[in-house]
Amino acid sequence: MLQDRADTLHVFIYAPQCERIARVRQRVPAENNPEELIRSMDRQRSEYIRIYFGCNWSDPHLYHMLISSEVGEDEVASIIIETIEGSENRRA
């Protein structure tokens, strides 16, 4: 929705498959097939973005930054905050 706005930061946070599986197992312990759940969710997300916004959600050119969640949630948040703050300082 905000793709054409100059005052937005587009970030794609990704994780290796093994980390995604571990998170599903932790958050949905009753799930017997976490790999299939992940594939299903990815298909749904991809389809939603394609239908409503006409683009491929995994296209890296849509984002200013791609960050691996392997660095940790706090670090991901810090990177994003520092980027926003740096951007604001450059505009001032």
Phi, psi and omega in degrees: 000326186256016186304324185268002181273134181283342184262028178237156175242121182260118184235134174248118178257124183235165180217148174297153183305318182298323178290321179296318179297316179299320179294318178298315180299325180286317186277332182228072186301334182280352182290121182277336183226078183298328179298316180291322177299317179297313179300318180296314180296319178298318178298316180297315179297314180300314181295318179301310181296320180296314183292311188272338183234355175066031178217169180267115186300338181265008177288113183297341180288350178278350190239150173281327183217145170239127184232133175278132179291352178301336181285348178105149183300317181296319180292319177301312179299317180298317179300315181294314180298314179298322179294315179297313181297320177296321179295318179295321179294324180290329180281336184285000000 
